[in-house]
Amino acid sequence: MNMGRLIGVLAGTILVCAFASSARAEWKLIVVSPSGDDGAEGTRDKPFATIARAQQAVRETIKAGLTENVAVFLRGGTYRLTEPLVFGPGDGGGAKYSVNYMVPPGEKVVISGGVEIAGWRNVGGGVWAAKVPAALKDANATASFNELFVADRRCTPARHPNEGYLRVDNAVDPRRSFLFNAGDIPAVRDASQVTLVYLHDWAITRVAVESIDQAERKLTTKYDVGCKADYWRIGGYEPHPRYFVTGAKEFLDAPGEWWLDREKSEVLYKPMPGEKIEGFTAVAPLARQLLVVRGQSLDKSVRNLRFCGMTFEHCAWTHDGCRYAGSQAGFHFTGKANDGAGRGAMTAAVDVQFARDVDLFISEFQHLGGAGIWLGRGSRWCTVSGCSISDVAGNGVMVGEPAIRTPDAGLAGSNKVEKCRIQRCGAVYFGAVGLWVGLSGNNVIEHNEVRDLPYTGISVGWMWNPTPTPCIGNLVANNHIHHVMQVLSDGGGIYTLGRQPGTKLTGNWIHDVPLNAGRAESNGMFLDEGSTDLLIENNLIHGVVRSPLRFHKAGVNLVKANVMVCGKDVPPVRYNATPEANIKLEDNWTPQAGPTGQQVAGERAKAIRDAAGPGSCPQ
């Protein structure tokens, strides 16, 4: 960073930020408060009321000739958005000066894209109801009204079964219908309100239901299940795949569930034990993004802009009613057909493009409907540090793109994600990952804790063969990855694709990866198609039911000085369509699980924590 380094100090739940600038640099202070006035002066005693007004003041300062760092202090409170905050090239600093949005010590700032729902009443049967607020009755808002939050909890849309999954009996039309087992699906008044959530090995499909025939025990969907390839068909991975159904009023039968009555424009909610209706409020997301930082090109990037100490929450995203056919890591097909035009990515709550030295420090990102943070096209030397990313419908943090671009066309690279806690992502779209690095090089992913995920923890690479790509020289180091692969299969704590010369996976601690629920293995690390030229060194992998490492159609890689604790009769390395000679094994230790293995794992884990340094790796 051009202006110095960040010092973070924990103060309650908010980390206080201080930017150490050069001796000659001074600071211009602008203050915003929810109780302020946009007609005021923007000072400590007379603050502005909105962030937009502070932006205007910053632009005026920049146009006048920025000669000092700018600090925009956001005073404590909630700032509600219906549209994202948008920052362009005129909102950032220059080569010598920075613009910083930060929170004063001891205060909590929430930037929310949600709308409060109040006025609840008891309608009997253990159910409460409230009118949909006017802001959510707009056609676009209503279409994306698919999430509800109470306090810090994501509520469950009415579903059946309440926990776990049902199993398909047999496919009828392998893309459109199947037989369910007797008694599995209760009768519903209106099947058109129902959505089928179907689990493939490493992704899911969410698709509208056309009919449920109780006599024939047949469920028929309105659009195709799965992506184009044959293995995405119903039963393509295993004979009796998992699924559940959601969206019918009849499924509203468990505490914490909710249902939207679109005809009456009401929300129904079944309260949790101990919840009281007096003063009860819930929040539904309205804004589809919260923060957009977007330059125009590499030459016209947003520069030296930083955000520190705030909470971003409540953000809407929808697959627009037809279907969501996940392909991998949150990328998916929509609409009725599996053509190239229908494949896309979720919108991110925080979207950064054509940005240089744009940083997110010690902030929280939670209760989000799409992806969390995306350092996308043209993002260079950007940092996400000391942040908490949790309860995200899709991917937690994304770096780079899924398409190859030449450097002058806006290749992302040399970014850093460090000292973050990334958890409970893929909350709706189970095939999402905690942290995804696409076709982007020279990024640093280190000292993060990545945990409690339905699928993979950290995914690096985006080419299913050894064709050279810009994904080179990435460092994935000293991360603590655990309790991943909790729902889907065929992934791991770390997952890779494609040729990646110079990429290092080193010093990572991976554990608690359960037995795969689907057909394919779940592993500590899964080095998938085309994975080549990787160094896998000094990692600790234990508490993994299947092999700690698995290679599939991989090229030449070096596996050196790792500790891989294995279960009985479980090989430390699994080779799928990979010549064993391709994998160079040097000085690895593979004790068997048990007292000795536990002791080894404990000693190695302590060494990794010590090497990370105090406060570096979240505990």
C-alpha positions in Angstrom: 0.0 0.0 0.0 1.2 3.5 -0.8 0.3 5.2 2.4 1.5 2.8 5.1 0.2 -0.1 7.0 -2.9 -1.0 9.0 -2.8 -1.5 12.8 -5.8 -3.5 14.1 -6.8 -3.7 17.8 -9.7 -5.7 19.0 -12.2 -3.6 21.0 -15.3 -5.6 21.8 -16.8 -6.9 18.6 -15.4 -4.0 16.5 -11.8 -3.6 15.7 -10.5 -0.1 15.8 -8.5 1.1 12.9 -5.6 3.5 12.7 -3.7 4.3 9.5 0.0 5.2 10.1 0.8 7.8 7.4 4.0 9.5 6.5 5.3 12.3 8.8 4.3 15.0 6.4 0.8 13.8 5.6 -2.1 15.3 7.3 -5.8 14.2 7.5 -9.0 15.9 6.4 -11.9 14.7 8.6 -15.4 14.3 7.4 -18.1 12.9 9.8 -21.4 11.1 9.1 -24.0 10.2 11.6 -27.5 8.6 11.2 -28.8 11.6 13.3 -26.9 14.1 11.2 -28.0 16.5 8.5 -26.8 16.5 4.9 -27.2 20.3 5.0 -24.6 20.5 7.8 -20.9 20.9 7.5 -19.8 17.3 7.9 -17.8 18.1 11.0 -17.5 16.2 14.3 -20.1 18.6 15.9 -22.2 19.0 12.7 -22.1 15.7 10.8 -23.7 14.7 7.6 -26.6 12.2 7.6 -25.7 10.0 4.7 -22.6 8.3 3.2 -23.6 9.7 -0.2 -23.3 13.2 1.1 -19.8 12.4 2.5 -18.9 11.0 -0.9 -19.9 14.3 -2.5 -17.6 16.2 0.0 -14.7 13.8 -0.8 -15.2 14.4 -4.5 -15.1 18.2 -4.0 -11.9 17.8 -2.0 -10.3 15.7 -4.8 -11.3 18.2 -7.5 -9.8 21.0 -5.5 -6.5 19.1 -5.4 -6.1 16.4 -2.8 -3.1 17.1 -0.7 -3.9 15.1 2.5 -5.4 11.8 3.5 -9.2 11.9 3.9 -10.9 10.1 6.8 -14.6 9.7 6.7 -15.8 8.7 10.2 -19.1 6.9 10.3 -20.7 7.3 13.7 -22.5 4.4 15.3 -25.9 3.3 14.0 -27.5 1.6 11.0 -27.3 3.0 7.5 -30.1 1.4 5.4 -29.7 1.1 1.6 -32.1 0.4 -1.2 -29.2 0.6 -3.8 -25.5 -0.1 -3.3 -23.0 2.5 -2.4 -21.0 3.1 -5.7 -17.5 4.4 -5.8 -15.7 5.3 -9.0 -12.3 6.7 -9.9 -13.3 10.1 -8.6 -13.9 8.7 -5.1 -10.5 7.3 -4.3 -7.1 8.7 -3.5 -4.0 9.2 -5.6 -0.4 8.0 -5.6 0.4 9.8 -2.3 -2.9 10.2 -0.6 -5.8 7.9 0.4 -9.5 8.0 1.2 -10.6 6.0 4.2 -14.0 5.2 5.5 -13.8 4.1 9.1 -15.6 3.7 12.4 -14.5 5.6 15.5 -13.4 3.5 18.5 -16.1 1.8 20.5 -18.9 2.4 18.0 -20.8 -0.1 15.8 -21.8 0.8 12.2 -24.1 -1.4 10.2 -24.7 -0.9 6.5 -27.8 -2.9 5.8 -29.6 -3.6 2.5 -32.6 -4.9 4.5 -36.1 -3.8 5.3 -37.6 -4.3 8.8 -40.8 -6.2 9.0 -42.9 -5.3 12.1 -46.5 -5.4 13.2 -46.7 -9.1 13.8 -49.9 -10.8 15.0 -50.8 -14.2 16.2 -53.0 -16.0 13.6 -53.3 -19.3 15.4 -51.7 -22.7 15.0 -48.5 -21.4 16.5 -48.0 -19.0 13.5 -47.4 -15.3 13.4 -48.1 -13.1 10.4 -47.1 -9.6 9.2 -47.8 -7.5 6.2 -45.1 -7.2 3.6 -43.7 -3.6 3.8 -44.4 -1.3 0.9 -40.7 -1.3 -0.1 -40.8 -5.0 -0.8 -44.0 -4.9 -2.9 -42.2 -3.7 -6.0 -42.1 -6.5 -8.7 -38.3 -6.8 -8.6 -38.2 -6.7 -4.9 -40.9 -9.3 -4.5 -39.2 -11.6 -7.0 -36.0 -11.6 -4.9 -37.8 -11.9 -1.5 -36.5 -15.3 -0.7 -34.7 -14.7 2.6 -35.7 -13.7 6.1 -33.5 -12.9 9.1 -34.4 -12.7 12.8 -31.6 -11.1 14.9 -28.4 -12.9 13.7 -30.2 -16.0 12.4 -31.1 -16.9 8.8 -34.6 -18.4 9.0 -35.5 -21.5 7.1 -38.0 -21.2 4.2 -40.8 -23.7 4.8 -39.4 -27.1 3.7 -39.9 -30.8 3.8 -38.4 -32.7 5.5 -37.4 -30.2 8.2 -34.0 -31.9 8.5 -32.0 -34.1 6.3 -33.1 -35.3 2.9 -35.4 -37.6 1.0 -34.2 -40.1 -1.6 -35.4 -40.5 -5.2 -37.0 -43.9 -5.8 -36.5 -44.0 -9.6 -36.2 -41.5 -12.4 -39.0 -41.3 -14.9 -37.9 -38.6 -17.3 -34.2 -38.2 -16.3 -34.4 -34.4 -16.7 -37.9 -33.7 -15.6 -39.6 -36.2 -13.3 -39.0 -39.0 -10.8 -40.9 -41.3 -8.5 -40.8 -40.6 -4.8 -41.2 -43.2 -2.0 -44.7 -43.6 -0.5 -45.4 -41.0 2.1 -42.3 -39.0 1.4 -44.0 -35.8 0.1 -47.2 -34.6 1.8 -50.1 -33.4 -0.4 -50.1 -29.7 -1.2 -52.8 -27.4 -2.4 -50.7 -25.6 -5.0 -47.7 -27.5 -6.4 -46.7 -24.6 -8.5 -45.4 -22.9 -5.3 -43.0 -25.7 -4.7 -39.3 -25.8 -5.5 -37.3 -28.9 -5.8 -33.8 -28.8 -4.3 -31.9 -31.7 -5.9 -28.3 -32.6 -4.8 -25.8 -33.7 -7.3 -22.3 -34.8 -6.1 -20.7 -31.3 -6.0 -23.5 -28.9 -6.9 -27.3 -28.5 -6.6 -30.3 -27.7 -8.8 -33.1 -25.6 -7.5 -36.0 -25.8 -9.9 -39.8 -25.0 -9.9 -42.2 -27.9 -9.6 -44.9 -28.4 -12.2 -46.9 -31.1 -10.5 -46.9 -33.7 -7.7 -49.0 -36.7 -8.4 -49.7 -38.5 -5.1 -51.4 -41.5 -6.8 -48.5 -42.2 -9.1 -45.9 -40.9 -6.5 -44.5 -38.8 -9.3 -42.9 -35.3 -9.0 -42.5 -33.4 -12.3 -40.4 -30.2 -12.6 -41.2 -27.2 -14.8 -37.7 -27.1 -16.3 -34.7 -29.4 -16.6 -32.7 -30.7 -13.6 -29.0 -30.2 -13.9 -26.5 -28.9 -16.5 -26.1 -30.1 -20.0 -23.8 -33.2 -19.6 -25.5 -36.5 -19.2 -24.1 -37.1 -15.6 -26.2 -34.2 -14.4 -29.5 -36.1 -15.1 -31.6 -37.4 -12.2 -29.7 -40.4 -10.9 -26.6 -39.6 -13.0 -24.3 -39.8 -10.0 -25.9 -42.3 -7.8 -29.1 -44.5 -8.0 -31.1 -42.8 -5.3 -29.9 -39.2 -4.9 -30.9 -36.8 -2.2 -33.5 -34.0 -2.4 -35.9 -31.9 -0.5 -38.8 -29.6 -1.4 -39.6 -26.1 -0.2 -42.2 -23.3 -0.8 -45.6 -24.7 0.1 -47.6 -23.4 3.0 -48.1 -27.0 4.1 -44.4 -27.3 4.9 -44.6 -24.5 7.5 -44.5 -26.8 10.5 -41.2 -26.3 12.4 -40.0 -23.4 14.7 -37.9 -20.9 12.8 -39.5 -21.6 9.4 -41.3 -18.9 7.3 -43.5 -18.7 4.3 -44.4 -15.8 1.9 -48.1 -15.6 1.0 -47.8 -13.7 -2.3 -51.6 -13.5 -2.7 -52.2 -11.8 0.6 -48.8 -10.1 0.6 -48.1 -11.5 4.1 -45.2 -13.2 5.7 -45.9 -16.1 8.0 -43.5 -17.2 10.6 -43.4 -20.0 13.1 -41.6 -18.6 16.2 -38.7 -20.2 18.0 -39.1 -21.2 21.6 -38.9 -18.2 23.9 -39.6 -15.6 21.1 -42.2 -13.0 22.1 -44.5 -11.3 19.6 -44.3 -7.9 21.4 -41.8 -5.8 19.6 -40.8 -8.6 17.3 -39.1 -7.6 14.0 -37.6 -9.5 11.1 -35.5 -8.3 8.2 -35.9 -9.1 4.5 -33.1 -8.0 2.1 -34.0 -5.4 -0.5 -30.7 -4.1 -2.0 -29.1 -6.5 -4.4 -25.6 -5.2 -3.6 -24.1 -3.1 -0.8 -20.8 -1.8 -2.0 -19.6 -1.4 -5.6 -16.1 -0.1 -6.3 -15.7 0.1 -10.1 -13.2 1.9 -12.2 -13.4 2.2 -16.0 -10.1 0.5 -17.0 -6.7 -0.3 -15.7 -5.7 3.3 -16.5 -8.8 4.7 -14.9 -8.9 2.5 -11.8 -10.2 3.4 -8.3 -7.1 3.9 -6.2 -6.2 4.1 -2.6 -9.7 3.6 -1.1 -10.2 1.8 2.2 -13.1 0.6 4.3 -12.5 -0.4 7.9 -14.5 -1.5 11.0 -18.1 -1.7 9.7 -20.7 -4.4 9.3 -22.2 -5.1 5.9 -25.4 -7.2 6.0 -28.6 -8.1 4.3 -28.4 -8.4 0.6 -30.8 -9.9 -1.9 -30.1 -12.2 -4.9 -32.4 -14.5 -6.9 -32.1 -16.9 -9.8 -35.3 -15.3 -11.1 -37.7 -18.2 -10.7 -36.9 -20.6 -13.5 -34.1 -22.6 -12.0 -30.6 -22.6 -10.6 -28.5 -25.4 -12.1 -25.2 -25.3 -10.3 -22.1 -26.3 -12.3 -19.4 -25.6 -9.8 -18.4 -23.1 -7.1 -21.5 -21.0 -7.4 -21.4 -20.7 -11.2 -24.6 -21.9 -12.7 -27.1 -22.0 -15.5 -30.5 -20.2 -15.4 -33.5 -20.1 -17.7 -34.8 -23.1 -19.5 -31.7 -24.2 -21.5 -28.1 -25.1 -20.8 -26.6 -22.8 -23.3 -23.4 -20.7 -22.8 -25.4 -17.5 -22.5 -27.3 -18.9 -19.5 -24.2 -19.6 -17.4 -23.2 -16.9 -14.9 -22.1 -16.1 -11.4 -24.0 -14.7 -8.5 -23.9 -11.0 -7.8 -21.6 -10.2 -4.9 -22.6 -7.9 -2.1 -19.3 -6.2 -2.4 -18.1 -6.0 -6.0 -14.6 -4.6 -6.7 -13.5 -4.1 -10.4 -10.7 -2.1 -11.9 -9.4 -1.2 -8.6 -5.8 -0.7 -7.2 -5.0 -0.6 -3.5 -8.6 -0.9 -2.5 -8.8 -2.5 0.9 -11.4 -4.0 3.2 -10.1 -4.1 6.8 -11.5 -5.6 10.0 -15.1 -5.6 8.9 -18.0 -8.0 9.0 -19.9 -9.3 6.0 -22.9 -11.4 7.0 -26.5 -12.5 6.1 -25.9 -12.1 2.4 -28.1 -13.5 -0.4 -25.6 -14.0 -3.2 -21.8 -14.1 -3.0 -19.9 -12.1 -0.3 -16.9 -10.2 -1.7 -15.6 -10.3 -5.3 -12.2 -8.9 -6.2 -13.0 -9.1 -9.9 -11.8 -7.8 -13.2 -8.9 -5.4 -13.0 -8.5 -5.7 -9.2 -4.8 -5.5 -8.3 -3.0 -5.1 -5.0 -6.3 -5.1 -3.2 -6.5 -6.6 0.3 -9.2 -8.2 2.5 -7.7 -8.4 6.0 -9.0 -9.3 9.4 -12.6 -9.6 8.2 -15.4 -12.0 9.2 -17.4 -13.4 6.3 -20.3 -15.5 7.4 -23.8 -16.7 6.6 -23.5 -16.2 2.9 -25.9 -17.9 0.4 -23.1 -18.4 -2.2 -19.3 -18.1 -2.2 -17.7 -16.2 0.6 -14.7 -14.4 -1.1 -13.9 -14.5 -4.8 -10.7 -13.4 -6.5 -10.3 -13.2 -10.3 -12.5 -14.3 -13.1 -13.7 -17.5 -14.8 -12.5 -16.2 -18.2 -9.1 -15.7 -19.7 -8.1 -12.1 -20.2 -4.8 -10.6 -21.4 -3.2 -8.2 -18.9 -4.1 -5.1 -20.8 -7.7 -6.3 -20.9 -8.0 -6.2 -17.1 -6.5 -9.3 -15.6 -6.9 -9.5 -11.8 -3.9 -10.4 -9.7 -1.5 -9.7 -6.8 -4.4 -9.4 -4.3 -4.4 -10.6 -0.7 -6.9 -12.3 1.6 -5.5 -12.7 5.0 -6.4 -13.2 8.7 -10.1 -13.6 7.9 -12.7 -16.0 9.3 -14.8 -17.4 6.5 -17.7 -19.6 7.6 -21.2 -20.8 6.9 -21.0 -19.9 3.2 -23.1 -21.9 0.7 -26.0 -21.5 3.1 -28.5 -21.7 0.2 -26.5 -22.9 -2.8 -24.6 -25.8 -1.3 -22.0 -26.1 -4.1 -20.5 -22.7 -3.2 -17.0 -22.5 -1.6 -15.5 -20.4 1.2 -12.8 -18.8 -0.9 -12.4 -19.0 -4.7 -9.5 -18.0 -6.8 -10.1 -18.2 -10.6 -7.9 -17.3 -13.5 -5.8 -14.9 -11.5 -2.1 -15.0 -10.5 0.3 -14.0 -7.7 -2.4 -13.7 -5.1 -1.7 -14.4 -1.4 -4.3 -16.4 0.6 -2.8 -16.8 4.1 -3.6 -17.1 7.8 -7.4 -17.5 7.3 -9.8 -19.7 9.2 -12.2 -21.4 6.7 -14.9 -23.6 8.3 -18.4 -24.9 8.5 -19.1 -25.3 4.8 -21.3 -27.7 2.7 -18.6 -28.0 0.1 -15.0 -27.0 -0.5 -13.0 -24.6 1.7 -10.5 -23.0 -0.7 -10.6 -23.5 -4.5 -7.8 -22.4 -6.8 -7.8 -22.6 -10.6 -10.5 -22.7 -13.3 -9.3 -24.9 -16.2 -10.1 -28.6 -16.5 -6.9 -29.5 -18.4 -3.2 -28.5 -18.4 -3.6 -25.6 -20.8 -1.6 -22.6 -19.5 -3.7 -19.9 -17.9 -3.0 -16.7 -15.9 -3.5 -18.8 -12.7 0.2 -18.8 -11.7 2.3 -18.1 -8.6 -0.6 -18.1 -6.0 0.3 -18.7 -2.4 -2.1 -20.6 -0.2 -0.4 -20.7 3.2 -1.0 -21.3 6.9 -4.8 -21.4 6.6 -6.9 -23.4 9.1 -9.5 -25.3 7.2 -12.0 -27.6 8.9 -15.5 -28.9 9.0 -15.9 -28.6 5.3 -17.6 -31.0 2.8 -20.5 -31.2 5.3 -23.2 -31.8 2.6 -21.8 -32.5 -0.8 -19.0 -34.6 -2.2 -16.0 -34.6 -4.6 -14.2 -31.7 -3.1 -11.9 -31.0 -0.2 -10.4 -28.5 2.2 -8.4 -27.3 -0.7 -9.4 -27.9 -4.4 -7.4 -27.1 -7.5 -7.8 -27.2 -11.2 -5.4 -26.7 -14.1 -1.7 -25.9 -14.6 -0.5 -23.5 -12.0 3.3 -23.0 -12.1 4.7 -21.3 -9.1 1.6 -22.0 -6.9 2.3 -23.2 -3.4 0.0 -24.9 -1.0 2.0 -24.8 2.2 1.6 -24.8 6.0 -2.2 -25.4 5.9 -4.0 -27.3 8.6 -6.9 -29.3 7.4 -9.2 -31.5 9.5 -12.7 -32.8 10.0 -13.7 -33.8 6.5 -16.5 -36.4 6.7 -17.2 -39.4 4.6 -18.6 -38.4 1.2 -22.4 -38.5 1.1 -22.5 -38.8 -2.7 -20.6 -41.0 -5.0 -17.1 -39.4 -5.1 -14.6 -39.1 -2.3 -14.2 -36.0 -0.2 -10.5 -35.3 0.7 -8.2 -33.1 2.6 -7.0 -31.8 -0.7 -8.5 -32.7 -4.1 -6.1 -31.9 -7.0 -8.5 -32.2 -9.9 -8.3 -32.2 -13.6 -5.2 -30.7 -15.1 -3.6 -29.8 -11.7 0.1 -29.5 -12.6 3.2 -27.8 -11.3 2.0 -27.4 -7.8 4.1 -27.5 -4.7 2.2 -29.2 -1.8 4.5 -28.8 1.2 4.5 -28.8 5.0 0.7 -29.2 5.4 -1.1 -31.1 8.2 -4.1 -33.2 7.2 -5.9 -35.3 9.7 -9.5 -36.3 10.7 -10.3 -37.0 7.0 -12.3 -40.2 6.5 -11.0 -40.8 2.9 -7.5 -40.2 1.6 -5.8 -36.9 2.7 -4.7 -36.2 -0.9 -6.5 -37.2 -4.1 -5.3 -36.5 -7.7 -7.6 -36.8 -10.7 -6.2 -36.4 -14.3 -3.3 -34.5 -12.8 0.1 -33.7 -14.2 3.5 -33.5 -12.4 3.3 -32.2 -8.8 5.7 -32.2 -5.8 4.3 -33.4 -2.5 6.9 -32.7 0.2 7.2 -32.8 4.0 3.5 -33.1 4.7 1.9 -34.9 7.7 -1.1 -36.9 6.5 -2.8 -39.0 9.2 -4.7 -41.9 7.6 -7.4 -44.2 8.7 -7.0 -47.9 8.6 -6.6 -49.2 5.1 -6.8 -45.7 3.7 -4.0 -44.7 1.4 -2.5 -41.2 2.1 -2.7 -40.5 -1.6 -5.4 -41.6 -4.1 -4.7 -41.6 -7.8 -7.7 -41.3 -10.2 -6.7 -41.4 -13.8 -3.3 -40.1 -12.7 0.0 -41.9 -13.3 1.6 -42.4 -9.9 4.9 -41.3 -11.4 3.5 -37.9 -11.9 3.3 -37.2 -8.2 6.7 -36.8 -6.6 6.6 -37.8 -2.9 9.4 -36.6 -0.6 9.8 -36.8 3.1 6.1 -37.1 4.0 4.9 -38.7 7.2 1.7 -40.8 7.2 0.9 -42.1 10.6 -2.2 -44.1 11.1 -5.1 -42.5 13.0 -5.2 -43.4 16.7 -3.3 -42.2 19.8 0.0 -41.8 17.9 -1.7 -40.0 15.0 -3.6 -37.7 17.4 -0.3 -36.8 19.2 1.4 -36.1 15.9 -1.5 -34.0 14.7 -1.6 -32.0 17.9 2.1 -31.3 17.9 2.0 -30.3 14.2 -1.1 -28.1 14.7 0.7 -26.2 17.6 3.7 -25.7 15.4 1.5 -24.3 12.6 -0.2 -21.9 15.1 3.2 -20.8 16.5 4.6 -20.2 13.0 1.6 -18.1 12.1 2.5 -15.6 14.8 0.3 -14.0 17.6 -3.1 -13.0 16.4 -2.5 -14.0 12.8 -4.7 -17.1 12.6 -8.2 -16.7 14.1 -8.9 -19.3 16.8 
